[in-house]
């Protein structure tokens, strides 16, 4: 069984995509899922895009059961988001890390309502990236360019790559 550990904030960096990301996400999904909570692996590590290597998960709860989902994450060892500008309370993110096959991975658990517009957009975005290798390469190049500018703070890095993500979402 995979054990959640305290989150460790690190500088933004670039690592090529590796299949182990899918294994970590599956192990986490198995650990987090309940009859009332589903898990969706989304973001770069789900779509074969290199980057920071953070495993982004959507913790999908039924309408009206957000507090239950958050309590479940806390009970597993997740912590409040490590950011100067955290997601709002109505759409929280909880953070943790795990050691898998001797390697530490950072986990961002985004708590969102199942079948919401955001849930549907995450699925469409993931499928779009998986279906378009040229867009994956473009996204990786954008990330490398941000780092080449000397950006290392994770919050700043995310803000710099946001226009690319928003542009792709606007096309969907």
N, C-alpha and C positions, 0 to 999 in steps of 0.2 A: 504494500500500500504506500502511496506517495504521501509525504508529510510536508505540510506547509510550514515555512520558516519566516522570520522577520524579513521585510523588504530592505534592500540596500540600494540607496540612490547612487547611481554611477553616471559618469559623463556619457553623453551621446557618442556613439561610434558606429562604424559600419562593419558588418560581418556578412559574408555571402549566405544565401539561404541554404539550410540543411534539412534533410528529412527528419532528423531528431525532433524538430519543432512539432511535427505532427504527432509523434509518439508522446511527447510531454503533454500536449494539449489533450490527447485521448486519455492519458492517465489522470489528468486533472478532471476531465469531464466525468470519468468513472467515479472519482472521489466526491465531486460536488453534486452531481445529479441526484435528484430525489423524484418521487412520483409527482411532486408539484413544481419542480424546478428543472428546466432543461439548460443545456450549455451549448453555445455556438462558438466555435473557434473562428475568429475573423481577423482582419488586419493583415499586415505583411507576411507574418509567419504562416498564415493559413493559405496565402495566395502565391507562395513560392517567390517572394520578393525579399531580397537582402535588406538589411538595415540594422537597427539596434538589437534585434533578436528578442524583443519583449513579446511574450505570449499574451495576446489580447483575447479575452473571452467575454461573451455576452452571457450574463446570468439571466435567463428568461423566466420571468415569474408571471403567474396569472393575474389578471386585472384585480387590483385591490390588495395584492399580497406582497408589495414591495418590502414592507418592514419585516415580514417573515423571511424573505430572501436575504436581506441584509443581516439579520440575526443569525441565519444559517452560515453565512460567510464568516462572521465574527467567531462563531463556535468552531469553525474549521481552522482558524488562525489568521484570517485576513485582517488587515489593519486599515485605518483611514488612509485615503489617498495622500501620497507624498508629492505635494505640489504647492507652489505659492498661489496658484489659482485653481483650486479643486472644482470638479464638476458640482453642479448645484445639488442640494439635498434631495430634490425630487427625481434626480437621475444620477445617483452616486457611482463612484468608482472605488473599489477596495483593492488594496495591493498586498502582495506577498511574494515570496520566492520559494523555489523548491530546488532540491538537489536531485538530479536524475542522471544515472550512470556516471556519478562523480563530478558532474558539472552543474553549476548554479544557473538557474533561469529566473528572470523577473516576470511576474504575473500581474496583469492589470485586469481586474474583474469588473466589467461594466454592467451595472444592474439596470436592465430595461424590461419593459413590458413585452411579453410574448405577442407576436402579431402586430406590434405597433409599427408606425411608419419607419422609425429608426431600425427596427429589426429587419423589416423588408429591404431597406436601403443597404444594410450591412450584407445581407445575403446576395443582393444584386451586385454590389461592389466587388465582393469576393469572386463571384462567378465571372464578372467582366475581366478582372485581372487574370484569372486562371485561363480564360479563353483568348487573351490577347498578350502574347509574350513580348511584343514590341512596346506595349504600354508598361509592362513590368520593368523592362530595361530602361525606359524613359524615367520611371519613378526611382529606380536605383541610381541613375545618373543625377537626378535632382537631389537625392539624399547625399550623395558624395560631394556635390557642389556646395551644399549647405555646410558640410563639415570642413570643406576646403577653405571656407570663409572664416574658419576658426570658431564656429558655434559648437559649444560642448554642453551647455545647460539644456537639460531635456525639455523644459517648458518652452524655451526659445526655439529649439530645434523643431518642436511640434508646430509652433506658429509659422515657421518658415516653410514647412512642407504642406501646411493646410491649403494654400491656394491650389496646389496640384490635386489633392484629394477632392476638394470642392469642385474643381473643374471636371474631373471624371464623374463625380456624382451628378453634376448638372447635365451631362450627356446621357445619363441612364434614363 
